[in-house]
Amino acid sequence: MKILEDAAIWSLLRPRVTHRLPGRLRLRVPLLRKLPDEWLQTAQILEQVMCSPEGIRSVQSSRPTGSVLVEYDPDTLSEADVLSFLRILLELLWRHRDRLASLNNGQAAELARRLEEWVHEHTRFRPVIDSSTDIPDELWT
């Protein structure tokens, strides 16, 4: 049963490209529409941290539509780089969903700031973190 649950969750987490132009991706992330109110700050953290790697110019998410608009520098990053980074970041935040939901607004903002710096430092030239990456304990405190 756990395998089916994981597969269902992953299908909701997986971003799908709905429109693309060079340097611009509109994605559908089904889970975004289904987020309970207590996880709204997780979506805000996602937006903030998505802008960490060099080459990602802006990220805007819409909970009602479940869409994410990413503007990036196509000379620095490929579409595959952006999608890979978003998938990994979504998976990372999902793994920590309960801990994230327990944070108050100030704690969530501070974690987002620390995580943004950490991701920027570890993805200086390319957004390369993988599915084994975890949020370091020191960023939570």
WOLIN-V650609 format. One record per pair of residues at least 12 apart in sequence whose C-alpha atoms are under 8 Angstrom apart, sorted by the first residue. I is the first residue (numbers start at 1). J is the second residue. D is the distance in Angstrom with one decimal. If there is no record, write none. Layout:
{{I | J | D} {I | J | D}}
//
This chain:
{{12 | 29 | 6.6} {12 | 30 | 4.9} {12 | 31 | 4.8} {13 | 29 | 6.1} {13 | 30 | 6.6} {13 | 31 | 5.6} {13 | 87 | 7.5} {13 | 90 | 6.6} {13 | 91 | 7.3} {14 | 29 | 6.3} {14 | 30 | 7.8} {14 | 87 | 6.4} {15 | 27 | 5.9} {15 | 28 | 5.5} {15 | 29 | 4.7} {15 | 30 | 7.6} {15 | 83 | 7.5} {15 | 86 | 7.8} {15 | 87 | 6.9} {16 | 28 | 5.1} {16 | 29 | 6.6} {22 | 74 | 6.4} {23 | 71 | 5.5} {23 | 72 | 4.7} {23 | 73 | 5.4} {23 | 74 | 5.0} {23 | 79 | 7.9} {24 | 69 | 7.3} {24 | 70 | 5.7} {24 | 71 | 4.5} {24 | 72 | 6.2} {25 | 69 | 5.8} {25 | 70 | 5.2} {25 | 71 | 6.5} {25 | 79 | 7.9} {26 | 67 | 6.8} {26 | 68 | 5.8} {26 | 69 | 4.5} {26 | 70 | 6.4} {27 | 67 | 5.4} {27 | 68 | 5.0} {27 | 69 | 6.3} {27 | 70 | 8.0} {28 | 66 | 5.7} {28 | 67 | 4.4} {28 | 68 | 6.3} {29 | 66 | 5.3} {29 | 67 | 5.8} {29 | 68 | 7.1} {30 | 66 | 5.5} {30 | 67 | 7.9} {31 | 66 | 7.1} {32 | 62 | 7.8} {32 | 63 | 5.4} {32 | 64 | 7.9} {32 | 66 | 4.8} {32 | 67 | 7.5} {33 | 63 | 5.1} {33 | 64 | 5.6} {33 | 65 | 6.4} {33 | 66 | 4.7} {35 | 63 | 7.9} {38 | 101 | 5.8} {39 | 97 | 7.5} {39 | 100 | 7.4} {39 | 101 | 5.4} {41 | 100 | 7.9} {41 | 101 | 7.7} {41 | 105 | 7.3} {41 | 108 | 6.7} {42 | 93 | 7.2} {42 | 97 | 7.6} {42 | 100 | 6.6} {42 | 101 | 7.5} {43 | 61 | 7.8} {45 | 108 | 7.4} {45 | 109 | 7.5} {45 | 112 | 5.2} {46 | 89 | 7.4} {46 | 90 | 7.4} {46 | 93 | 7.8} {47 | 59 | 5.7} {47 | 60 | 6.5} {47 | 61 | 6.9} {48 | 112 | 6.8} {48 | 113 | 7.9} {48 | 116 | 6.8} {49 | 112 | 6.7} {49 | 113 | 8.0} {49 | 115 | 6.7} {49 | 116 | 4.7} {49 | 119 | 7.3} {50 | 85 | 8.0} {50 | 86 | 7.0} {50 | 89 | 7.8} {50 | 116 | 7.9} {51 | 116 | 7.8} {52 | 116 | 5.5} {52 | 117 | 7.1} {52 | 119 | 6.1} {52 | 120 | 4.8} {53 | 119 | 6.9} {53 | 120 | 5.2} {53 | 123 | 5.7} {53 | 124 | 6.4} {53 | 125 | 7.6} {53 | 126 | 6.8} {53 | 127 | 5.6} {54 | 76 | 7.7} {54 | 120 | 7.3} {54 | 123 | 7.6} {54 | 124 | 6.4} {54 | 125 | 6.6} {54 | 126 | 7.1} {54 | 127 | 7.8} {55 | 72 | 5.4} {55 | 73 | 4.9} {55 | 74 | 7.7} {55 | 76 | 5.5} {55 | 77 | 6.1} {56 | 70 | 7.4} {56 | 71 | 6.2} {56 | 72 | 4.2} {56 | 73 | 6.3} {56 | 77 | 7.9} {56 | 82 | 8.0} {57 | 70 | 7.6} {57 | 71 | 5.4} {57 | 72 | 5.0} {57 | 73 | 7.0} {58 | 70 | 5.9} {58 | 71 | 5.2} {58 | 72 | 7.0} {59 | 71 | 6.5} {76 | 126 | 8.0} {77 | 126 | 7.2} {81 | 126 | 7.6} {81 | 127 | 6.6} {82 | 127 | 7.5} {85 | 127 | 5.9} {85 | 128 | 7.0} {85 | 129 | 7.1} {88 | 129 | 7.3} {88 | 130 | 6.3} {88 | 131 | 5.7} {91 | 131 | 7.5} {92 | 131 | 7.6} {92 | 133 | 7.6} {92 | 134 | 6.6} {92 | 135 | 7.6} {111 | 139 | 6.3} {111 | 140 | 6.2} {114 | 139 | 6.0} {115 | 135 | 7.7} {115 | 139 | 6.7}}
//
